[in-house]
Amino acid sequence: MIRFYTPHDKQALLHLLHLNTPQYFAEAEKADYVEYLEQRLEDYFVAEEAGTIVGAGGINYFPDQKLARLSWDLVHPAFQGKGIGSQLTQHRIRHIKTRPGIELIVVRTSQLVYRFYEKMGFTLQKIEKDFWAEGFDLYEMHLPLK
């Protein structure tokens, strides 16, 4: 089940981030994630299985630029490779398509998971070394909607 995030989910999501650190996230990113959940959240979704949160992913909107950005994708390590990330990504793409004026979806990820987004139809536009933290490069990817 995919549903909207509520503040009650915060501790479970911080635990998911912890489970994915340092493999996919740098330790320093925890403060950024907390700030995101508390101050920069627009649309954020969680995936549940048997009442347990197993994944999450957000969307931020930039209507002046006619784009939406996927943000803070997390999947519990025990559920990676089982389609949770794909379901969350497709759910958000469908959600974005309901918003008038959005022509491009951007995801800013790392070298560790950019191939996942390639499989979802995103194309690599830019690489910036050590952007997120040392050893965590920025891979900016785009998916045009038109």
Secondary structure as UniProt FT lines:
FT   STRAND          2..4
FT   HELIX           7..9
FT   HELIX           10..19
FT   TURN            20..24
FT   TURN            27..28
FT   HELIX           29..35
FT   HELIX           36..40
FT   STRAND          43..49
FT   TURN            50..51
FT   STRAND          52..62
FT   HELIX           63..65
FT   STRAND          67..75
FT   HELIX           77..79
FT   TURN            80..83
FT   HELIX           84..97
FT   TURN            100..101
FT   STRAND          104..109
FT   TURN            111..113
FT   HELIX           114..119
FT   TURN            120..121
FT   STRAND          123..133
FT   TURN            134..135
FT   STRAND          136..144
//
